[in-house]
């Protein structure tokens, strides 16, 4: 069989489906699974949605003292509606496949599948990971440097426990990063990228990342600098953390002018997280954003502490009316009076924080969720591209979307958590 791009396209479609949407359920897709992709709400340069930031308050109360009189009405105090503007972020993942590999798999769909299943599965998982990282920490950072060690001729960066997740960093071997003095700040590696060569944990459970790069750049790395995926600073979609920390303008609306546009913050006080702490955060959340079921995203370390404290948890709940707790392998359901909280372990979440949110108040909006081709009008979706100067093909996948928190005031960020391990 002749190995051509059209042949590979056809075999790819035959094997994996016309749309090529192969995303499986994954531990790296927890938030994306909670926030549905609004496929019918595509964006051009940006997506716009009116949001209510204040109700009509032109109240006049007239009691018995004014009965029978043509009493004066207080002035109208109109409600406030503003237009929120959400910009999307596009993502492209590239992988190369040598001619020899393609040739050996081009005889039939079955042999093609044996060769390509591993490549496609890996690209799917990588796309899932990039999307989930973006939803969590887009326009934020992915770890803060606590110590720098180049004494052995390598550049070893120890990251703070509070600012990192080992579940995320174990997957970063081979990835490329930039370093900044703060997200959106000054770039430190101005000459070359920082490539992650190894990831490990020290005796205290802190993530230790070994990077290679330009000697001048690596010498400039300092305590307090933060790591962000290559070229992604200010280019990723607005993540949950960025929304929760916002005190200025978000989606073109000021949180200073309109308090309902600002998320809530609860301090753990450099202590372990408890259900009592989460319920305190839930109370603040409910008072600002109303009733309804909420979910709390916690790190794996925090999840472990919550499960290890079951006796204290049960005593706490037994002392409350109409309360209860149900333990599962991946979530804890807490009912406290009229409040309901689903506590979910998220392996990518930073250890020092947790988030209480209502997924129904969030949208993923864009032109495409994970896809193997954009399907432009009049064009065939092109899964493969022959490399002009190398002996092989390139395979790409793509998504284009933005995260829209329709009610930022319905998010509560809990910070300052120090876990037992």
C-alpha positions as CSV (number, residue, x, y, z in Angstrom):
1,X,0.0,0.0,0.0
2,X,1.3,3.4,-0.9
3,X,2.0,5.5,2.2
4,X,0.5,8.9,1.5
5,X,-1.0,11.6,3.7
6,X,-4.5,10.9,2.4
7,X,-4.0,7.1,3.1
8,X,-3.0,7.9,6.7
9,X,-5.9,10.3,7.1
10,X,-8.4,7.6,5.9
11,X,-6.9,4.9,8.1
12,X,-6.9,7.3,11.1
13,X,-10.6,8.0,10.6
14,X,-11.5,4.4,10.1
15,X,-9.7,3.4,13.2
16,X,-10.6,6.3,15.6
17,X,-13.7,7.8,14.1
18,X,-14.5,10.8,11.9
19,X,-14.2,13.3,14.7
20,X,-11.3,11.7,16.4
21,X,-12.6,12.8,19.8
22,X,-11.1,10.0,21.9
23,X,-10.8,11.6,25.3
24,X,-11.3,9.0,28.0
25,X,-12.3,9.7,31.6
26,X,-9.1,10.7,33.4
27,X,-7.9,11.8,36.8
28,X,-6.5,14.8,34.9
29,X,-10.0,15.8,33.7
30,X,-11.9,16.4,36.9
31,X,-12.6,20.0,36.5
32,X,-13.3,19.8,32.8
33,X,-15.8,17.0,33.5
34,X,-17.5,19.2,36.0
35,X,-17.7,22.2,33.6
36,X,-19.4,21.3,30.4
37,X,-18.1,22.6,27.1
38,X,-20.7,24.8,25.5
39,X,-20.2,23.7,21.9
40,X,-23.0,25.9,20.5
41,X,-21.5,29.1,22.0
42,X,-18.5,29.6,19.8
43,X,-16.4,32.7,20.1
44,X,-14.8,35.0,17.5
45,X,-12.3,37.4,19.1
46,X,-14.3,37.1,22.3
47,X,-17.5,35.8,23.9
48,X,-19.9,38.4,25.5
49,X,-22.5,37.8,28.1
50,X,-24.5,40.3,30.2
51,X,-24.2,39.7,34.0
52,X,-26.3,41.2,36.8
53,X,-24.1,42.9,39.4
54,X,-26.7,44.6,41.5
55,X,-30.5,44.5,41.8
56,X,-33.0,47.4,41.7
57,X,-33.1,49.0,45.1
58,X,-35.4,52.0,44.7
59,X,-37.5,51.0,47.8
60,X,-40.1,53.1,49.5
61,X,-41.8,51.8,52.7
62,X,-45.0,53.5,53.8
63,X,-46.4,52.6,57.2
64,X,-49.6,53.6,59.0
65,X,-48.2,57.1,59.6
66,X,-48.4,57.8,55.9
67,X,-51.7,56.0,55.3
68,X,-54.1,58.0,53.2
69,X,-51.4,60.5,52.1
70,X,-49.8,61.1,48.7
71,X,-46.5,60.2,50.2
72,X,-43.2,61.0,48.4
73,X,-41.5,58.1,46.7
74,X,-37.8,57.6,47.1
75,X,-35.7,57.9,44.0
76,X,-35.2,55.0,41.7
77,X,-32.0,53.1,42.2
78,X,-31.6,50.9,39.2
79,X,-30.0,47.5,39.0
80,X,-26.6,47.2,37.3
81,X,-25.9,44.9,34.3
82,X,-22.5,44.8,32.7
83,X,-21.1,43.0,29.7
84,X,-18.5,40.3,30.5
85,X,-16.0,39.6,27.7
86,X,-14.2,36.2,27.6
87,X,-11.3,35.5,25.4
88,X,-10.4,31.9,24.4
89,X,-7.0,30.2,24.3
90,X,-6.0,27.8,21.6
91,X,-3.8,24.8,22.2
92,X,-1.8,22.7,19.7
93,X,0.0,19.5,20.5
94,X,2.6,18.2,18.0
95,X,4.1,14.7,17.7
96,X,6.4,13.4,15.0
97,X,6.3,9.9,13.5
98,X,9.2,8.5,11.4
99,X,8.6,7.1,7.9
100,X,9.8,3.6,9.1
101,X,7.1,3.5,11.8
102,X,4.4,4.6,9.4
103,X,5.5,2.2,6.7
104,X,5.3,-0.8,9.1
105,X,1.8,0.2,10.1
106,X,0.4,1.1,6.8
107,X,-0.6,-2.4,5.5
108,X,-4.0,-2.5,7.2
109,X,-6.1,-0.9,9.8
110,X,-5.2,-3.6,12.3
111,X,-1.4,-3.1,11.8
112,X,-1.9,0.7,11.7
113,X,-3.7,0.5,15.1
114,X,-0.9,-1.6,16.7
115,X,1.6,1.0,15.8
116,X,-0.4,4.2,16.5
117,X,-2.6,3.3,19.5
118,X,0.1,4.2,21.9
119,X,0.9,7.5,20.2
120,X,-2.8,8.5,20.0
121,X,-3.5,7.5,23.6
122,X,-0.4,9.5,24.8
123,X,-1.5,12.6,22.8
124,X,-5.0,12.3,24.2
125,X,-3.7,12.2,27.8
126,X,-1.4,15.1,27.1
127,X,-4.2,17.2,25.7
128,X,-6.4,16.4,28.8
129,X,-3.6,17.4,31.1
130,X,-2.9,20.7,29.3
131,X,-6.7,21.5,29.4
132,X,-7.0,20.7,33.1
133,X,-3.8,22.6,34.0
134,X,-5.3,25.6,32.1
135,X,-8.7,25.4,33.9
136,X,-7.0,25.3,37.3
137,X,-4.0,27.6,36.9
138,X,-4.2,29.4,33.6
139,X,-2.6,32.9,34.0
140,X,-1.3,31.8,37.4
141,X,1.9,29.9,38.2
142,X,2.6,26.2,38.6
143,X,5.2,26.3,41.4
144,X,7.3,28.7,43.4
145,X,11.0,28.1,43.9
146,X,12.1,27.7,47.6
147,X,15.7,26.7,47.0
148,X,18.2,26.6,44.1
149,X,21.1,24.2,44.0
150,X,23.7,24.1,41.2
151,X,26.6,22.7,43.3
152,X,26.7,19.4,41.5
153,X,26.8,21.0,38.0
154,X,23.0,20.5,37.5
155,X,20.3,23.1,38.3
156,X,18.1,21.6,41.0
157,X,15.0,23.6,42.0
158,X,13.1,22.8,45.1
159,X,9.6,24.1,45.0
160,X,7.4,25.0,48.0
161,X,4.9,22.4,49.1
162,X,2.1,25.0,49.2
163,X,2.6,26.1,45.6
164,X,2.9,22.6,44.0
165,X,1.3,19.3,43.4
166,X,3.5,16.2,43.0
167,X,0.7,14.7,41.0
168,X,1.2,17.4,38.4
169,X,5.0,17.6,38.4
170,X,5.5,13.8,38.1
171,X,4.0,14.3,34.6
172,X,6.3,17.2,33.6
173,X,9.5,15.2,32.7
174,X,10.5,16.4,29.3
175,X,8.3,19.5,29.4
176,X,9.6,23.1,28.7
177,X,9.0,26.0,31.1
178,X,9.8,29.6,31.6
179,X,10.6,31.3,34.9
180,X,9.2,34.6,36.1
181,X,9.5,36.7,39.2
182,X,5.7,36.4,39.3
183,X,3.0,35.4,36.9
184,X,2.6,38.2,34.4
185,X,5.9,39.7,35.6
186,X,9.5,39.7,34.4
187,X,10.8,36.7,32.6
188,X,14.1,35.4,34.0
189,X,15.2,32.9,31.2
190,X,15.5,35.4,28.4
191,X,18.0,33.3,26.3
192,X,16.5,29.8,26.2
193,X,13.7,27.6,27.6
194,X,14.1,25.6,30.8
195,X,13.7,21.9,30.0
196,X,12.7,19.5,32.8
197,X,15.1,16.6,32.9
198,X,14.1,14.9,36.2
199,X,11.5,15.2,38.9
200,X,11.8,13.9,42.4
201,X,10.7,14.5,46.0
202,X,13.0,15.4,48.9
203,X,12.7,13.9,52.4
204,X,10.1,16.6,53.3
205,X,7.9,15.7,50.4
206,X,8.8,18.8,48.4
207,X,9.0,18.6,44.6
208,X,12.6,18.9,43.3
209,X,12.9,19.7,39.6
210,X,16.1,19.5,37.6
211,X,16.2,21.7,34.6
212,X,18.7,22.3,31.8
213,X,19.0,25.6,29.8
214,X,21.2,28.5,29.1
215,X,23.9,29.0,31.9
216,X,23.1,32.7,32.2
217,X,19.4,32.0,32.6
218,X,19.8,29.2,35.1
219,X,22.2,31.3,37.2
220,X,19.6,34.0,37.3
221,X,16.9,31.8,38.9
222,X,16.2,32.8,42.5
223,X,14.0,32.0,45.5
224,X,10.5,33.3,44.9
225,X,10.6,32.9,41.1
226,X,7.7,30.9,39.6
227,X,7.5,28.3,36.8
228,X,5.0,28.6,34.0
229,X,4.8,26.3,30.8
230,X,6.8,27.6,27.9
231,X,5.3,30.6,26.3
232,X,2.1,30.3,28.3
233,X,2.3,33.3,30.6
234,X,-0.8,35.4,30.0
235,X,-1.7,33.2,27.0
236,X,-3.6,30.4,28.8
237,X,-7.3,30.7,29.4
238,X,-8.3,32.3,32.8
239,X,-8.1,29.5,35.3
240,X,-10.0,29.0,38.5
241,X,-7.1,30.2,40.7
242,X,-6.8,33.4,38.7
243,X,-10.5,34.1,39.0
244,X,-10.4,33.4,42.8
245,X,-7.5,35.7,43.4
246,X,-8.7,38.6,41.3
247,X,-9.1,41.9,43.0
248,X,-9.1,44.1,39.9
249,X,-10.6,43.7,36.4
250,X,-11.8,40.3,35.3
251,X,-13.6,39.7,31.9
252,X,-13.7,43.5,31.6
253,X,-15.6,44.1,34.9
254,X,-14.1,45.5,38.1
255,X,-14.2,43.5,41.3
256,X,-13.4,46.7,43.2
257,X,-16.5,48.5,41.9
258,X,-18.8,45.4,42.1
259,X,-18.2,43.2,45.2
260,X,-20.3,40.4,43.7
261,X,-17.6,40.0,41.1
262,X,-15.0,39.2,43.7
263,X,-14.4,35.7,45.1
264,X,-14.2,34.9,48.8
265,X,-11.1,34.0,50.7
266,X,-10.8,31.9,53.9
267,X,-7.5,31.4,55.7
268,X,-6.6,28.0,57.1
269,X,-4.0,29.6,59.4
270,X,-1.1,27.4,58.5
271,X,-2.9,24.3,59.8
272,X,-4.4,21.1,58.5
273,X,-7.7,21.4,56.6
274,X,-10.8,20.0,58.5
275,X,-14.4,19.6,57.4
276,X,-15.2,22.3,59.9
277,X,-12.9,24.6,58.0
278,X,-14.6,23.6,54.7
279,X,-18.0,24.2,56.2
280,X,-16.9,27.7,57.3
281,X,-15.9,28.4,53.8
282,X,-19.2,27.0,52.6
283,X,-21.1,29.2,54.9
284,X,-19.3,32.3,53.5
285,X,-20.0,31.0,50.0
286,X,-23.7,30.5,50.6
287,X,-24.2,33.9,52.2
288,X,-22.7,35.6,49.1
289,X,-24.0,33.4,46.3
290,X,-27.1,31.6,47.6
291,X,-28.1,28.1,48.3
292,X,-27.4,25.0,46.3
293,X,-25.0,22.1,46.1
294,X,-21.3,23.0,46.1
295,X,-18.1,21.0,45.5
296,X,-14.8,21.5,47.2
297,X,-11.6,20.6,45.3
298,X,-8.8,19.5,47.6
299,X,-5.3,18.3,47.1
300,X,-4.4,14.6,47.5
301,X,-2.5,15.5,50.7
302,X,-5.5,17.3,52.1
303,X,-7.8,14.5,51.1
304,X,-5.5,12.1,53.1
305,X,-5.8,14.3,56.2
306,X,-9.6,14.4,55.9
307,X,-9.8,10.7,55.6
308,X,-7.4,10.1,58.5
309,X,-9.5,12.3,60.7
310,X,-12.7,10.3,60.3
311,X,-13.4,9.9,64.0
312,X,-13.3,13.6,64.6
313,X,-15.3,14.2,61.5
314,X,-18.1,11.8,62.5
315,X,-18.3,13.3,66.0
316,X,-18.6,16.8,64.5
317,X,-21.4,15.7,62.2
318,X,-23.2,13.7,64.8
319,X,-23.4,16.7,67.0
320,X,-25.3,18.6,64.2
321,X,-28.9,18.3,63.3
322,X,-29.8,16.8,59.9
323,X,-26.1,16.2,59.2
324,X,-24.2,13.3,57.8
325,X,-21.2,12.1,55.9
326,X,-20.6,9.5,53.2
327,X,-17.1,8.3,52.3
328,X,-16.2,7.2,48.8
329,X,-13.0,6.3,47.2
330,X,-12.8,9.6,45.3
331,X,-15.2,11.9,47.2
332,X,-16.7,12.7,50.5
333,X,-20.3,13.9,50.6
334,X,-21.2,16.2,53.6
335,X,-24.7,17.3,54.5
336,X,-24.9,20.0,57.2
337,X,-28.4,21.4,57.7
338,X,-29.5,22.8,54.3
339,X,-26.0,22.8,53.0
340,X,-24.5,20.1,50.8
341,X,-20.8,19.8,50.0
342,X,-19.1,17.3,47.8
343,X,-15.4,17.1,48.6
344,X,-13.3,15.9,45.7
345,X,-9.7,14.9,45.6
346,X,-7.8,16.6,42.7
347,X,-4.3,15.2,42.1
348,X,-3.2,18.4,40.2
349,X,-4.3,20.8,42.9
350,X,-1.6,22.7,44.9
351,X,-1.2,21.4,48.4
352,X,-1.6,24.7,50.2
353,X,-5.1,25.6,48.9
354,X,-8.6,24.3,48.3
355,X,-11.6,25.7,46.3
356,X,-15.3,25.7,47.0
357,X,-17.3,26.3,43.8
358,X,-20.6,25.7,42.0
359,X,-19.8,24.1,38.7
360,X,-23.1,25.2,37.3
361,X,-21.8,28.8,37.5
362,X,-19.0,28.0,35.1
363,X,-18.8,27.5,31.3
364,X,-16.1,26.3,28.9
365,X,-16.8,28.4,25.7
366,X,-14.9,28.1,22.4
367,X,-14.8,26.9,18.9
368,X,-13.5,23.4,19.6
369,X,-12.9,21.0,22.4
370,X,-10.2,18.4,21.9
371,X,-10.1,17.6,18.1
372,X,-7.8,16.0,15.5
373,X,-8.8,18.6,12.9
374,X,-10.6,21.9,12.6
375,X,-12.8,20.9,9.7
376,X,-12.6,24.3,8.0
377,X,-15.3,24.8,5.3
378,X,-14.3,23.3,2.0
379,X,-11.3,21.6,3.4
380,X,-10.6,18.1,4.4
381,X,-9.6,17.7,8.1
382,X,-5.8,17.0,7.9
383,X,-4.6,14.8,10.7
384,X,-1.2,14.2,9.3
385,X,1.4,16.6,7.8
386,X,4.5,15.4,6.0
387,X,7.6,17.0,7.3
388,X,9.4,19.0,4.6
389,X,13.0,18.4,5.8
390,X,12.8,15.3,7.9
391,X,11.9,11.6,7.2
392,X,8.5,11.5,8.8
393,X,5.1,12.8,9.4
394,X,3.7,15.2,12.1
395,X,0.4,14.5,13.9
396,X,-1.4,17.3,15.7
397,X,-4.4,17.7,18.0
398,X,-6.1,20.9,18.9
399,X,-8.6,22.7,21.2
400,X,-9.8,26.3,21.4
401,X,-11.7,27.4,24.4
402,X,-12.0,29.8,27.3
403,X,-13.1,29.5,30.9
404,X,-16.0,31.8,32.0
405,X,-16.8,32.0,35.7
406,X,-20.3,33.5,35.4
407,X,-20.4,34.3,39.1
408,X,-17.0,34.8,40.6
409,X,-18.6,35.5,44.0
410,X,-19.7,31.9,44.1
411,X,-16.0,30.8,44.5
412,X,-14.3,30.5,47.9
413,X,-10.5,30.0,48.0
414,X,-9.1,28.5,51.2
415,X,-5.4,29.2,51.5
416,X,-2.6,28.6,54.1
417,X,-3.3,24.8,54.4
418,X,-0.4,22.9,55.9
419,X,-0.9,19.1,55.5
420,X,0.4,16.5,57.9
421,X,2.5,14.8,55.1
